[in-house]
């Protein structure tokens, strides 16, 4: 069985989010689903920007409310780019906030950022053999 991944990102301003992700990551609008969803192409997974107002609940019966200030979630997106410095500059020019210095590892370089909607994401530039530099084979 093959599973297709669609990354969904809640935003409170669909036009602003579309502009940010297209400029910051050089993605393109593929299609729109009414006034509430924009589908972006150009990444290895499809990305849907979902218009969800601040203060709305993410699921029925949930006390938690959506907020678009910087927040933490255990799930985030990593975008692999050929040049992390250029990608960070592009993302910052589009409105991202760099959260600390770009770090180097044996496998590559990583920058942690937040988009204008408070979602954290990383930009990764693989070097050498990428994660194979540190991977342990599985039998």
N, C-alpha and C positions, 0 to 999 in steps of 0.2 A: 504494500500500500504506500502511496506517495501522498504526503500532506502538503498542501499549499499554505504558505504563510502570508497573511495580510496584517501589516502593522497599522493599528488604528490609534490616532492621536487626537484627543479631545482638545478643542480650542474654543475660545469665546468670540473670536473674530475670524471668520473663514477667509475673507479677502486678505487680511493681514498675515494670516498663517500661510496661505498659498504663496504670497509674495516672499515671505521669509524662507520657506523651504525651497522654493525655486531659485532664489538668489544665493542662499547659504550653501546648498548642496548641489546646485545645478540640476535639480529635478525638473520635470515638465508635467504640466497638466495633461492627463490622459483623457479623462472624461469627468462629468459631473452627474450626481444623482440628486436631482431637484436642487433645493436651496440649502441642503444640510450636509452634503458630502462632496468633497473633491478628491478624486483619485489621482495620485501622482505616480509617474513612471520614471525610471532611470536608476533605481536601486535594484538589488537582487531580489527584493520582496516588494510587492505592491504596498503603497502607503495610502491610507485613507485619512484625510483630515475630516473630523466630525464636529459640526457646530453644536456645542453644548454650553448653555449659559452658565456663568458663574453662579454658585449657590444651588444649582440643581443637584439632585441625588444621582449617583452612578448606578444604583440598583434599587429595586423596590424593597422597602423595609430597612434600608440603610440609613443610619443617622448621619454618616459622613457626607459632606457637601463638597462639590467641585470648587476648587480655588485655583487661581492662575498666578499666584505669587510663587516664588521658588518653593518647591515641595520635594519630598523624597518618596520614592516608590521602589519596591524591590525589583521592578522590571524597568530596564532602560534599553535604548537602542545604541548600537555601535555602528558607525559608518566607516568603512574602510576606504581610504583615499590614497592616491599616489604620492602626495606631498602634504604632510600635516601642517606645515607652516603656512602654505598658501591657502589650505582649507580653513584654518583658524582665522586668517585675515579676512577671507570671504565671509565666513560665518559672523564674525564680529561686525563687519560692515553692514550685514543684513539685520543685526540687532541681537546677536547671541552674546552671552557673558562668559568669558573664560574664567574658570574657577581653579586657579592655581597655574603653576608652570607646566609646560609640556615636559613630560617625563620620558626618559629613554630606558629601554630594557634590551636584553639580548634578542628578543623576538621583534622589537620595533619601537615606535614612539607613539605616545598616547596623550591626547588633550581632553580634559573634562570641561564641558560647557553646559549652559542652560539656555534654552530657547526663550523667546519673549513671553511664553505662556507658563514658565516655571518648570518645564520638563527638562530633566537632565539627559544628556547624551554625550557620547564620546566620539572623537575622531581618531582613527587608528591608521598608522602607516606601517605596514609590515616591512621588516628588514631581513636580510639573509634568508632563512627558511621559514620566517614567520613563526607561528606557534609550534612548528615542528622543532624549533630550537629547544623547547622545554617539554614537549609532549612525551608521555610514557606510553609505549605500545600496549594495546589491550589484546589479550589472547582470544 
